[in-house]
Amino acid sequence: MVDIIKKVSNFNYQIVQEGTRLSYTYSELNKDGDIISSNNKKSFIVTDELILNKLKDIKTHLENKI
């Protein structure tokens, strides 16, 4: 059996008609660290209030840095 490690390489969120969309890109590596696939993309609408609040906190933190 091959162990596959998935590593998130990027993520972002945006407000869309359906709600808050969280999109991310990830790579798949084998147990030796060889890249099996990269630039895989997925997204979903965030419904968990805890995650929505964390995204809001990140945005506020970034806005305070500029």
C-alpha positions as CSV (number, residue, x, y, z in Angstrom):
1,M,0.0,0.0,0.0
2,V,1.3,3.4,-1.0
3,D,1.1,6.1,1.7
4,I,0.1,9.4,0.1
5,I,0.7,12.7,1.8
6,K,-1.4,15.7,0.8
7,K,0.1,19.2,1.3
8,V,-1.8,22.4,0.9
9,S,0.2,24.8,-1.2
10,N,-2.2,27.8,-1.3
11,F,-5.6,28.9,-0.2
12,N,-7.9,31.9,-0.5
13,Y,-11.4,32.9,0.2
14,Q,-13.9,35.2,-1.5
15,I,-17.5,36.3,-0.9
16,V,-19.7,34.9,-3.6
17,Q,-23.5,34.7,-4.2
18,E,-23.7,31.4,-2.3
19,G,-21.7,32.6,0.7
20,T,-18.0,32.5,1.6
21,R,-16.0,30.2,-0.8
22,L,-12.8,28.7,0.4
23,S,-10.5,27.6,-2.4
24,Y,-7.3,25.7,-2.0
25,T,-4.5,24.0,-4.0
26,Y,-2.6,21.0,-2.9
27,S,0.1,18.5,-4.0
28,E,0.2,14.8,-3.4
29,L,3.5,13.2,-2.3
30,N,4.5,9.6,-1.8
31,K,6.2,8.5,1.4
32,D,9.6,9.2,-0.1
33,G,8.7,12.8,-0.9
34,D,8.3,12.4,-4.6
35,I,5.5,14.5,-6.2
36,I,2.7,12.3,-7.5
37,S,0.5,15.2,-8.5
38,S,0.5,19.0,-8.0
39,N,-1.7,22.0,-8.6
40,N,-4.8,20.0,-7.5
41,K,-7.7,22.4,-6.8
42,K,-10.8,22.2,-4.7
43,S,-13.3,24.6,-3.1
44,F,-16.4,24.7,-1.0
45,I,-18.8,27.1,0.7
46,V,-17.9,27.6,4.3
47,T,-20.8,27.0,6.7
48,D,-18.9,26.5,10.0
49,E,-19.1,29.7,12.0
50,L,-15.8,29.0,13.7
51,I,-14.0,28.9,10.3
52,L,-15.9,32.0,9.1
53,N,-14.7,33.9,12.2
54,K,-11.1,32.7,11.7
55,L,-11.1,34.0,8.1
56,K,-12.5,37.3,9.4
57,D,-9.6,37.4,12.0
58,I,-7.0,36.8,9.3
59,K,-8.5,39.5,7.1
60,T,-8.5,42.0,10.1
61,H,-4.9,41.1,10.9
62,L,-3.8,41.7,7.3
63,E,-5.7,45.0,7.1
64,N,-3.9,46.1,10.3
65,K,-0.5,45.5,8.6
66,I,-1.2,47.9,5.8
